[in-house]
Amino acid sequence: MKYINQINFALLSKFVLAASSVAIFSPIASAYATSGFFTIVEQIPDNSSKQEILANNKLETTSYTTTIQRQTATKKSRTQLNSSSGFSLTIWEPSGNLLEVIARVSVKSKSDNGYFKERFVGDYKYKIKQKAKFVKGLKASDRIVVRLYDLQNRFLGYSEFECLSRNTAVNLILSGKPLEYRVLRTVYGIDANQDGAIDANTTTYDYFTQVSKQGVIFLGGSQTFQANQFQVEGLAKVAATSVYPASFTQGEFALVRQSFINVFSSDLPKVLRVTPGSLVQVTQVSDNSRYDISQRD
């Protein structure tokens, strides 16, 4: 009788242990099902083997989840890296002596080792105070080049600016005597809501360039000319010292403090060296026009 009782007790213990195992592991299996993972667990009498299988499945599931998370993070970082960065461009001449100009726009796309060859975008006939948007085909750190001409195709000014991480609002300001001074003020910054104005409490870049014959100089400040000629309502007061992005002042591709930069060098595409309208038709800008740069040659 004692031997039979021992057998019954052993059977009862196994039954309790099996019931406890189901109670313990059922929530885990339920959690996996709820989270979208499908896990199959074999029914093996030995409890230690069950735990090992569940542990392996958990490890495999965790590894799968981590892989998906890494792939998602990689895709997200690539999307951020390749996301388009557009800009709006407004041209000013505060004195009112100049009514229209032609803006020749080109792009120096950023590469791993510097910049790709300057690419022509188009010639645009602007009324003073007019604004146009340039979208797609751009990314942060690309450099945009603008050469300004009057309607007689006389070269008035030159500027370069850097595309920012978000949409960029750019203002180019000519003096009241553009043929005499040939100085251009560039003011730009982030415009996240794309209303054409630089966002408050963000960095504003503000500097001057001066052209002479076929070249340009990026100036350190406004001490050498009458700065009040370049004051525009709604923009910051002209400062004595220019504020440039870091890439303009440091490194191999810095522009500031170079004595002379040839802006019509022979290695440029011909369309960037001839006068506007010679090879490509000039585009008339209408109010709040949008131009897709990615479709340009």
Secondary structure, DSSP 8 states (H G I E B T S, - for coil): -HHHHHHHHHHHHHHHHHHHHHHHHHHHHHHHHHTT--------S-HHHHHHHHHHHHHHHHHHHHHHHHHHHHHHHHHHHH----EEEEEE-TTS---EEEEEEEEE-EETTEE---EEEEEEEEETT-EEEEESS--TT-EEEEEEE-TT--EEEEEEEE--SS-EEEEEEE-SSHHHH-EEEEEEEE-TT-SSS--TTS-EEEEEEEEETTEEEE-SBSTTS-GGGG--TTS----SB-B--HHHHSSTT--TT-S-EETT-TTS-GGGTS-TTSSS--EE--TTEEEEGGG--
